[in-house]
């Protein structure tokens, strides 16, 4: 099993070792709900994910979807949509204790809404730590 949780530790979960899919979403709803230019999601059968500590709060982020987050620190954790993903739940894969155990994302989705500079962001210089 994989384990993960929110920033403050109030909500913890476990999930099956291998997701059905792992992808990076560029939609404006994901961007606005996280404050990030894109979000990696691991998709599971709902029965393969279990909250082991605390209880996420759920809010409707659109008429067809709900996002689960920690009520204490507001870390986004889950996404579900019975209309578009019946019986499935998405986990923000960066909230796993060891996200490197997942297979790499296999696709970018919702790229019609991608921020223009994200296309080439991998070309920017890299630094091991924040440059001084």
C-alpha positions as CSV (number, residue, x, y, z in Angstrom):
1,X,0.0,0.0,0.0
2,X,1.0,3.6,-0.6
3,X,0.4,6.2,2.1
4,X,-0.1,9.9,2.0
5,X,-1.7,12.8,3.6
6,X,-2.1,16.5,4.1
7,X,0.6,19.0,5.1
8,X,-0.3,19.2,8.8
9,X,-1.0,15.4,9.2
10,X,-4.6,15.7,10.2
11,X,-5.8,13.7,7.2
12,X,-4.0,10.5,6.2
13,X,-4.9,7.9,3.6
14,X,-3.7,4.7,2.0
15,X,-4.0,3.6,-1.6
16,X,-3.3,0.5,-3.7
17,X,0.3,0.3,-5.0
18,X,-0.6,0.8,-8.7
19,X,-3.2,3.4,-9.9
20,X,-5.3,2.8,-13.0
21,X,-3.8,5.9,-14.5
22,X,-1.4,8.7,-13.5
23,X,-1.6,12.0,-15.5
24,X,-0.9,15.7,-15.3
25,X,-3.9,18.0,-15.5
26,X,-3.7,21.5,-16.9
27,X,-7.4,22.6,-16.5
28,X,-8.2,25.9,-15.0
29,X,-10.3,24.3,-12.2
30,X,-7.2,22.3,-11.0
31,X,-5.0,25.3,-11.3
32,X,-7.3,27.6,-9.3
33,X,-8.0,25.0,-6.6
34,X,-4.2,24.3,-6.0
35,X,-2.5,27.5,-7.0
36,X,-0.2,25.4,-9.2
37,X,0.3,25.6,-13.0
38,X,-0.6,21.9,-13.3
39,X,-1.5,19.0,-11.0
40,X,-0.5,15.3,-11.1
41,X,-3.4,12.9,-10.4
42,X,-3.3,9.2,-9.7
43,X,-6.7,7.6,-10.5
44,X,-8.0,4.7,-8.4
45,X,-11.1,2.6,-8.0
46,X,-12.8,4.3,-5.0
47,X,-12.5,1.0,-3.1
48,X,-8.7,1.1,-3.4
49,X,-8.4,4.3,-1.4
50,X,-9.0,4.5,2.3
51,X,-8.8,7.5,4.7
52,X,-7.0,6.2,7.8
53,X,-6.9,9.4,9.9
54,X,-9.2,12.4,10.1
55,X,-11.9,13.3,7.6
56,X,-11.5,15.3,4.5
57,X,-13.9,18.1,3.8
58,X,-15.6,18.0,0.4
59,X,-16.7,20.9,-1.7
60,X,-18.3,21.1,-5.1
61,X,-15.7,22.7,-7.5
62,X,-18.1,22.5,-10.4
63,X,-21.6,21.2,-11.0
64,X,-20.1,17.7,-11.7
65,X,-17.1,17.4,-9.4
66,X,-16.1,17.5,-5.8
67,X,-12.6,18.1,-4.3
68,X,-11.6,16.7,-0.9
69,X,-9.2,18.7,1.2
70,X,-7.9,18.8,4.8
71,X,-10.2,21.0,6.9
72,X,-7.3,22.1,9.1
73,X,-4.5,23.1,6.6
74,X,-6.5,23.1,3.3
75,X,-4.2,20.7,1.5
76,X,-6.0,19.4,-1.6
77,X,-6.1,15.6,-1.6
78,X,-8.9,14.1,-3.7
79,X,-11.1,14.6,-6.7
80,X,-14.3,12.8,-7.6
81,X,-16.9,13.1,-10.3
82,X,-19.6,10.5,-10.6
83,X,-20.6,11.9,-14.0
84,X,-17.2,11.7,-15.6
85,X,-15.3,9.2,-13.4
86,X,-18.0,6.9,-11.9
87,X,-16.6,4.7,-9.1
88,X,-13.2,6.3,-9.3
89,X,-11.3,8.8,-7.1
90,X,-8.2,10.9,-8.0
91,X,-5.4,11.5,-5.5
92,X,-3.1,14.5,-5.9
93,X,-0.1,12.3,-6.3
94,X,2.3,14.9,-4.7
95,X,0.5,14.3,-1.4
96,X,1.8,10.7,-1.3
97,X,4.6,10.1,1.3
98,X,6.8,8.8,-1.6
99,X,5.3,9.9,-4.9
100,X,8.3,8.4,-6.7
101,X,6.9,5.0,-6.1
102,X,4.2,5.7,-8.7
103,X,4.9,5.1,-12.3
104,X,5.6,8.4,-14.1
105,X,2.6,10.2,-15.5
106,X,1.6,8.7,-18.8
107,X,-0.2,11.8,-20.2
108,X,-0.9,15.5,-20.0
109,X,-4.7,16.2,-20.0
110,X,-6.8,19.3,-20.6
111,X,-3.9,20.9,-22.5
112,X,-6.4,23.1,-24.2
113,X,-6.3,25.1,-21.0
114,X,-2.6,24.9,-20.4
115,X,-0.7,28.1,-19.4
116,X,1.3,29.0,-22.5
117,X,4.7,29.1,-20.7
118,X,4.2,25.6,-19.2
119,X,4.9,24.1,-22.6
120,X,8.6,24.9,-22.4
121,X,9.1,25.3,-18.6
122,X,11.5,22.3,-18.6
123,X,14.0,24.4,-20.6
124,X,14.6,26.8,-17.7
125,X,17.9,26.5,-15.7
126,X,17.7,24.2,-12.7
127,X,19.3,24.6,-9.3
128,X,19.6,22.0,-6.5
129,X,18.3,24.6,-4.0
130,X,17.0,28.2,-4.2
131,X,19.7,30.2,-5.8
132,X,21.3,32.8,-3.5
